[in-house]
């Protein structure tokens, strides 16, 4: 199915017709942390809908809320025309339309909606956070859902939406901040270790950036970076073409992500390795992304640029806190401007975990800068 480029997009794409809005009693668990942190009394059962409740508590900052089945879309809009859409409780960013030099806007993210085996909507792509934490005391935790914590800013300057998730034992807390600025969209994860033992964290912020075709796409600025060629890394919202990397006479092997992040509840799919894991150094400063590739760069610069000649567009991808960069190209054997017209980039901790000491905080951030204003 073709990529979707509007507010999660068109509501009738998900359910044929707009579904009745849910009463607050149905989504009460998702409001738990907002109630704790702000001491906001929850509305009475069936008194108002979830989006209406959020609108009443968090309005006035350039955000609006729309119910989509059992989810809620947070719509962030600046006066210069830039917009972003964020889903609750998943934390998935489904759309980022940036202001362009010609006065219009352009969608920078690649998001698809298809029908699952049970008839429900399956949303993939966009920008999604993921992390998994463990310690020597047997703790193993990853945020399964996010609750709205607070909204800051205004449509004249910038808007920040802050989400929160806590472990049931009170030893760990994670926040996810999405900030829309005039020419930048940032996604930041903060993990607070409230326990007495250090934490080992592995995680990512993965972005699917839409392109005309990988054949017209280039990564600029990675020359000299050490890399590992790895089987593709998949989180819950990742897109991957069927048979990615399939070669004749090769035995099937489980996804690398299933082996190291089994607690994430990632997609239960098997793919074949494209090649043995290879370590090397990137020799091209103008890396053509036309072929299938899945690489983790462990000494990449803080910023590099993704150029799409077909759409005459570019995005500067930045990182902070993470030590590794992930790049995946689905290859160019697919239809242009179609389901697999994207490049996946991510700020990740996959090769080596990040250590978070007791009573300390770790921050990791990805920025998508639009230089085309």
C-alpha positions in Angstrom: 0.0 0.0 0.0 1.3 3.4 -0.8 2.7 5.7 1.8 0.3 7.9 3.7 1.1 11.6 3.9 -1.6 13.1 6.1 -2.8 13.2 9.7 -2.9 9.6 10.6 -3.6 9.9 8.3 -7.1 10.0 6.8 -9.3 8.5 9.5 -11.4 6.5 7.0 -8.3 4.6 5.9 -8.2 3.0 9.3 -11.8 2.0 9.7 -13.9 2.6 6.7 -15.8 5.3 8.6 -15.0 7.2 11.7 -15.6 5.0 14.8 -17.5 6.3 17.8 -15.2 8.0 20.3 -14.4 6.0 23.4 -15.4 7.1 26.8 -12.7 7.9 29.3 -13.4 4.7 31.2 -12.0 2.7 28.4 -8.7 4.4 28.3 -8.3 5.2 32.0 -5.0 3.1 32.3 -3.4 5.4 29.7 -4.1 8.4 32.0 -2.6 6.9 35.0 0.7 8.8 34.9 -0.8 12.1 34.0 -2.9 11.8 37.1 0.1 11.0 39.3 2.4 13.7 38.0 -0.1 16.6 37.8 -2.7 15.5 40.3 -5.5 16.1 37.7 -8.8 14.5 38.8 -10.0 12.0 36.1 -13.4 12.8 34.6 -16.4 10.7 35.5 -17.1 7.5 33.6 -18.6 8.2 30.2 -18.7 12.0 30.8 -16.3 13.1 28.0 -14.1 11.3 25.4 -10.4 10.8 25.8 -9.5 13.4 23.1 -11.9 15.9 24.7 -10.3 15.3 28.1 -6.8 15.9 26.7 -8.0 19.0 24.9 -9.4 20.5 28.1 -6.1 19.8 30.0 -3.5 20.5 27.4 -4.9 23.0 25.0 -3.5 26.4 24.2 -0.1 25.3 22.9 -0.8 24.7 19.3 -1.9 21.0 19.7 -5.2 19.3 19.0 -6.4 15.8 19.7 -8.3 13.4 17.5 -9.6 9.9 18.4 -8.8 7.1 16.0 -10.3 3.8 17.2 -8.6 3.1 20.5 -5.7 5.5 19.8 -5.4 9.2 19.9 -3.5 11.4 17.5 -1.8 14.5 18.8 -1.6 17.1 16.0 1.2 19.7 16.4 1.1 22.7 14.1 3.3 25.8 13.8 2.3 29.1 12.2 5.0 28.7 9.6 3.2 25.6 8.2 5.3 22.8 9.7 3.2 20.1 11.4 3.8 16.7 13.1 1.4 14.0 14.2 2.1 11.7 17.2 0.0 8.7 18.3 -0.9 7.7 21.8 -0.2 5.4 23.5 2.4 4.0 21.1 4.5 7.1 20.8 4.7 6.7 17.0 5.2 9.8 14.9 3.3 9.2 11.7 3.8 12.5 9.9 6.2 15.4 9.7 5.5 18.0 7.1 8.2 20.7 6.8 8.0 24.1 5.3 9.9 24.4 2.0 11.6 27.3 0.2 8.8 27.5 -2.4 6.2 28.3 0.3 4.6 24.9 0.5 5.2 21.9 2.8 6.6 18.4 2.1 6.1 15.2 3.9 9.4 13.8 5.2 8.3 10.6 6.9 7.2 7.3 5.3 4.2 5.8 7.0 1.9 3.0 5.7 -1.5 1.7 6.9 -2.6 -1.8 5.9 -5.0 -4.5 7.0 -3.9 -7.1 9.5 -4.9 -10.8 9.5 -7.6 -10.1 12.0 -9.0 -7.1 10.0 -7.4 -4.4 12.2 -5.3 -1.6 10.9 -1.5 -2.2 10.9 0.5 1.1 11.0 4.2 0.9 10.1 7.0 3.4 9.5 7.3 6.9 10.8 9.5 7.6 13.8 9.4 5.3 16.8 11.3 5.0 20.1 12.3 1.7 21.7 14.4 0.8 24.7 15.1 -2.3 26.8 16.7 -2.1 30.3 18.0 -4.8 32.6 20.2 -5.2 35.6 22.0 -7.9 37.6 19.1 -8.1 40.1 16.8 -9.6 37.4 15.0 -6.5 36.4 14.0 -6.5 32.7 11.8 -3.6 31.5 10.8 -1.8 28.4 8.0 0.8 28.0 5.0 -0.9 26.5 2.9 2.3 26.3 3.3 6.0 26.7 1.0 8.5 28.6 0.8 12.2 27.9 2.7 14.1 30.7 2.8 17.7 29.5 2.8 20.1 26.6 5.0 23.2 26.2 5.5 26.0 23.8 3.3 27.8 21.3 2.6 27.8 17.5 4.7 30.9 17.0 8.0 29.3 18.1 8.1 25.6 19.0 5.9 22.9 20.5 7.1 20.1 22.8 4.9 17.1 23.7 6.3 15.0 26.6 5.3 11.4 27.2 6.1 9.2 30.2 6.2 5.5 31.2 7.2 4.0 34.5 8.1 0.5 35.7 5.7 -1.1 38.1 8.3 -1.4 40.8 9.2 2.3 40.7 12.9 1.6 39.9 12.9 3.0 36.4 11.2 5.8 34.5 11.4 6.8 30.9 10.3 10.0 29.1 9.9 10.7 25.4 9.9 14.3 24.2 8.9 15.2 20.7 9.7 18.8 19.8 8.5 20.6 16.6 10.5 23.7 15.7 10.5 25.9 12.7 12.9 23.7 10.7 13.6 20.7 13.0 11.8 17.7 14.5 13.5 16.1 17.5 12.8 12.9 19.3 14.5 12.5 22.7 14.4 9.6 25.1 15.3 10.0 28.8 15.8 7.1 31.1 16.0 7.6 34.9 17.5 4.8 37.0 15.8 5.1 40.3 17.2 1.8 41.7 20.4 0.9 43.5 22.0 -1.1 40.7 23.3 0.1 37.4 21.2 -0.5 34.3 22.2 -1.9 30.9 20.1 -0.2 28.2 19.8 -1.0 24.5 17.5 1.0 22.3 16.8 3.1 19.3 15.0 6.0 17.7 14.2 4.7 14.2 13.0 7.0 11.4 11.6 6.0 8.0 12.3 8.9 5.7 10.3 9.0 2.5 12.2 9.1 -0.9 11.2 8.8 -4.5 13.2 5.6 -4.8 16.4 4.4 -3.1 18.1 4.6 -6.5 17.9 8.4 -6.3 19.0 8.5 -2.7 22.4 9.2 -1.2 23.9 9.4 2.3 26.5 12.2 2.5 29.0 12.5 5.3 29.6 8.9 6.4 33.0 8.4 4.8 35.6 7.1 7.2 33.0 5.6 9.6 33.5 2.1 10.8 30.5 -0.2 10.2 29.1 -3.7 10.7 26.9 -5.2 8.1 24.1 -6.9 10.1 20.8 -8.6 9.4 18.1 -5.9 9.5 17.0 -4.6 12.8 13.2 -4.5 13.3 11.1 -2.9 16.0 7.3 -2.9 16.2 6.7 -0.4 13.5 9.5 -1.2 11.1 8.9 -1.8 7.4 10.8 -4.4 5.5 10.1 -5.9 2.0 9.4 -9.6 1.8 12.5 -11.6 1.0 14.9 -8.8 2.0 18.4 -10.1 1.4 17.2 -13.5 0.3 19.8 -15.6 -1.5 19.6 -19.1 -2.9 21.1 -22.0 -1.0 21.2 -20.2 2.3 19.8 -21.5 5.5 17.1 -19.5 7.3 18.2 -17.6 10.3 16.1 -15.6 12.9 16.3 -11.9 12.9 19.1 -10.4 14.9 16.7 -8.3 16.8 14.8 -11.4 18.0 18.0 -12.7 19.6 19.1 -9.7 21.6 15.7 -7.9 22.2 13.3 -10.8 22.7 11.6 -8.9 25.5 10.6 -6.1 23.1 7.7 -8.1 21.6 9.1 -7.4 18.1 7.5 -8.8 15.0 7.6 -12.6 14.8 9.2 -12.8 11.3 12.0 -14.8 9.9 14.3 -13.5 7.1 17.5 -14.7 5.6 20.8 -13.0 6.0 22.1 -11.2 3.0 25.7 -12.0 3.9 28.0 -12.9 6.8 28.4 -10.1 9.3 31.1 -7.9 7.8 33.1 -5.2 9.5 34.6 -2.4 7.4 35.1 1.3 6.8 32.9 3.4 4.7 34.9 4.6 1.7 32.3 6.7 0.0 31.4 10.2 1.1 28.5 10.3 -1.3 27.0 6.8 -0.5 24.6 5.6 -3.1 21.7 3.7 -1.4 20.3 1.9 -4.5 21.2 -1.6 -3.3 19.8 -3.4 -0.3 21.9 -2.7 2.8 21.7 -2.9 6.6 24.6 -1.4 8.4 25.4 -0.1 11.9 28.0 2.7 11.9 29.9 2.9 15.2 32.1 5.9 14.6 29.8 8.1 12.5 29.8 11.9 12.7 27.1 13.6 14.8 25.3 14.7 11.6 25.0 13.4 8.1 22.7 14.3 5.2 20.2 12.2 3.2 19.6 13.5 -0.3 16.8 12.4 -2.6 17.4 13.6 -6.2 14.0 12.4 -7.3 12.1 14.7 -4.9 14.9 17.3 -4.9 14.9 17.2 -1.2 17.4 16.6 1.7 17.2 16.0 5.4 20.1 16.4 7.9 20.0 13.6 10.5 21.6 14.4 13.8 22.2 12.5 17.0 23.1 13.1 20.6 23.7 10.5 23.4 23.6 7.5 21.2 27.0 6.1 19.9 25.8 4.2 16.9 23.9 5.0 13.7 21.8 2.5 11.8 21.1 2.8 8.0 18.8 0.5 6.0 17.9 0.7 2.3 15.2 -1.7 1.0 16.9 -1.5 -2.5 15.5 -0.2 -5.8 13.7 -3.2 -7.2 10.4 -1.9 -5.9 7.9 0.6 -7.4 9.0 4.2 -7.2 6.9 6.4 -4.8 5.5 3.1 -3.3 5.4 1.2 -0.1 9.2 0.6 -0.1 10.3 4.0 -1.2 12.1 5.0 2.0 15.4 4.9 3.8 15.4 3.9 7.4 17.9 5.7 9.7 18.2 5.3 13.4 20.2 6.5 16.4 20.8 3.2 18.2 22.6 1.3 21.0 22.7 -2.2 19.6 26.3 -3.3 19.4 27.1 -2.2 22.9 24.7 -1.4 25.7 24.6 2.0 27.5 25.3 1.8 31.2 23.1 4.0 33.4 24.4 4.2 36.9 22.1 4.3 40.0 20.2 7.5 40.6 21.3 9.0 37.3 19.7 10.0 34.0 20.6 9.2 30.4 19.5 11.2 27.4 19.5 10.2 23.7 18.2 12.3 20.9 17.6 12.3 17.1 17.0 15.4 15.1 15.6 15.7 11.6 16.6 19.1 10.2 15.0 20.5 7.1 17.6 22.7 5.4 15.2 23.6 2.5 13.4 26.6 3.9 
